[in-house]
């Protein structure tokens, strides 16, 4: 076969494979993703069993233990709408009242159940715009 | 001194602007004196950055709380070792560290090439000073570390306890060294494209810097993983967090570049690919710096809420647009000198390795930026989790490890099947033997892990075979002993055998990742003193509670509540683990009127209890049950509120005693994980291999001395 034709065929095959793989990547990322939502949006519309990436702040005084589970409420960053979260497992070190958290949750009845190891707490003392008090 | 520091930064900015103008004017007008002056501006920038940085670190070491950045990131109770590191825990300090490292590395490379690449170097100087101007501009106008307060607070906020780990002392400088070192090949590639000199000279001139960038960035990433494992209370080392991913992206494309430049040096091929890779790597390094500060993606590191996003977006936009323009406008010059002769060749193996690495980078990029992509497409921000990343990265990593074994033993241009068979037979046999042994021992839980062990064994066997052949040849030629032959073999072929060592280290590292991921046993359990939990065949007994105050000088640094755990297997004592949770008082512990509130309302961090071994790590972290603990804290706080400090301190002592003697429940995460140490061991081997490849060969050094001597003689003869 003519070498230049051979190279062209190889290029077309490689590009087709790349496009197919990129398409699969894009498709699966949309189907496997969790929507990032605020508590107020979750309150307005949340489907049972669907997973969401909840972001907001831990409501002051809302953290309590119930057996192996940690119960707390997450409110909007700039608002008071809040949702109850039940989380089983170790919570991150900086987790406490008022801290900003991200947690993957699924609606179960009136409560949102956190996915194990999905809770992350933002560390407030680094690179923030204004100095933050630690209390 | 703050004024001096600020003046240095302003001078540094002016120096950068002058240096850019001088370099560009010198290059366009053919004025060597202006070009030299532009280069000296880089040395001046380094000097000014050193002075500024020394002033800042000195303020941290002295706990001078007049500096706002010191007051908000350090305290007198922060150990001196960490006070210096606190300088770069702030936005401002980290930007200054960026400028410092950039100016130092730039000075080194421009000094080394001062008599070579005379056409390319002025443009590279202008690009490097452009980066310098950008970052000093941010420091002068948006994030100065030298902002002072008229009245210094009596105590600082303190360094975040999570950052008080030895890895954190060297992790940022390593990472930033990697980022800033990538600016050097980027700048020389831009220079080479501008002057249309696209041979391999700029690659040779910056090869060591690219290798150093790769090495430092890799070690920085690994130190971050080590910190996560040993300091954070979750027991993992990689979470596919956007900030972690941001540092991995330039490392992946940089790895591809380091391999593909060999093809250009050897055969004049892949020129477009190489300049594109190095331009992408330089841009991704800046993107990594930007992501940490932008707040555009939700990350555990959460350095968001910064105002620096817009300038970074402009810089990255300029880098992308400029890079594309240069590559497209010079595409005719970048045509390959040769074509790929055969799919069975080292060029093909390198191309395959490059495609896998770029594929990995694409996956990581897509997953990291998916919230933005999703918002643009659907209007809703959505994120993908670790399972999505693992689905794509695991198979790609498997192919990568296999290729890292095949590549080194395939001949350039066109390998014959006989040659491939001769080189691959023994490693394949070794890999099959490992597969048989693993199957015989019942290691069948995870097919991907099994494949990784086999491929890693293949790669290790290839490396061992290559070393053995080299030593045998050397012994036959020079009649040296085995050890002497090994040393001289490596000394004479540092790049080659350094590379093999890196491959060996990566294979070891991947075995550690595969084993610790697939065969880990982890449990979150609630225990009270005297009770036992079983994790992965180990019986872990909560023996007793511990509670102690930790003082730094006369000041209370933290209160530590912990546990002593006895670990047994089949009734036999294995080890004793001690874990604590440290409660760091807030900056003003008496602000609420209660010392005990001031202590427990401050930051808290886990002190991990770990028994690390070559075959298995036993890991634990404690979180005292807040429900029970809070009751005691509330009761003590109510009793002592408003009392003199001495009485409140006594009450804290009593609380600790109650905790020690009581049967408070606590939440434990207990992990039994095999071969985690192999990850760190693999990292050390990779670093050692990188150093071997970086180190100048004695022959090259001798050649330089000889060339220098010849030049001197020529000059003398010219004068005569």
Boltz contact constraints between the chains, C-beta under 6 A:
constraints:
  - contact:
      token1: [A, 29]
      token2: [B, 370]
      max_distance: 6.0
  - contact:
      token1: [A, 29]
      token2: [B, 384]
      max_distance: 6.0
  - contact:
      token1: [A, 32]
      token2: [B, 384]
      max_distance: 6.0
  - contact:
      token1: [A, 32]
      token2: [B, 388]
      max_distance: 6.0
  - contact:
      token1: [A, 33]
      token2: [B, 382]
      max_distance: 6.0
  - contact:
      token1: [A, 33]
      token2: [B, 384]
      max_distance: 6.0
  - contact:
      token1: [A, 35]
      token2: [B, 380]
      max_distance: 6.0
  - contact:
      token1: [A, 35]
      token2: [B, 382]
      max_distance: 6.0
  - contact:
      token1: [A, 36]
      token2: [B, 381]
      max_distance: 6.0
  - contact:
      token1: [A, 36]
      token2: [B, 383]
      max_distance: 6.0
  - contact:
      token1: [A, 53]
      token2: [B, 383]
      max_distance: 6.0
  - contact:
      token1: [A, 65]
      token2: [B, 625]
      max_distance: 6.0
  - contact:
      token1: [A, 65]
      token2: [B, 627]
      max_distance: 6.0
  - contact:
      token1: [A, 68]
      token2: [B, 526]
      max_distance: 6.0
  - contact:
      token1: [A, 89]
      token2: [B, 524]
      max_distance: 6.0
  - contact:
      token1: [A, 90]
      token2: [B, 233]
      max_distance: 6.0
  - contact:
      token1: [A, 90]
      token2: [B, 524]
      max_distance: 6.0
  - contact:
      token1: [A, 90]
      token2: [B, 669]
      max_distance: 6.0
  - contact:
      token1: [A, 93]
      token2: [B, 233]
      max_distance: 6.0
  - contact:
      token1: [A, 93]
      token2: [B, 605]
      max_distance: 6.0
  - contact:
      token1: [A, 93]
      token2: [B, 606]
      max_distance: 6.0
  - contact:
      token1: [A, 102]
      token2: [B, 298]
      max_distance: 6.0
  - contact:
      token1: [A, 120]
      token2: [B, 300]
      max_distance: 6.0
  - contact:
      token1: [A, 122]
      token2: [B, 302]
      max_distance: 6.0
  - contact:
      token1: [A, 123]
      token2: [B, 302]
      max_distance: 6.0
  - contact:
      token1: [A, 125]
      token2: [B, 160]
      max_distance: 6.0
  - contact:
      token1: [A, 126]
      token2: [B, 303]
      max_distance: 6.0
  - contact:
      token1: [A, 127]
      token2: [B, 91]
      max_distance: 6.0
  - contact:
      token1: [A, 127]
      token2: [B, 293]
      max_distance: 6.0
  - contact:
      token1: [A, 127]
      token2: [B, 303]
      max_distance: 6.0
  - contact:
      token1: [A, 128]
      token2: [B, 305]
      max_distance: 6.0
  - contact:
      token1: [A, 129]
      token2: [B, 305]
      max_distance: 6.0
  - contact:
      token1: [A, 131]
      token2: [B, 72]
      max_distance: 6.0
  - contact:
      token1: [A, 134]
      token2: [B, 157]
      max_distance: 6.0
  - contact:
      token1: [A, 134]
      token2: [B, 586]
      max_distance: 6.0
  - contact:
      token1: [A, 134]
      token2: [B, 602]
      max_distance: 6.0
  - contact:
      token1: [A, 135]
      token2: [B, 586]
      max_distance: 6.0
  - contact:
      token1: [A, 135]
      token2: [B, 601]
      max_distance: 6.0
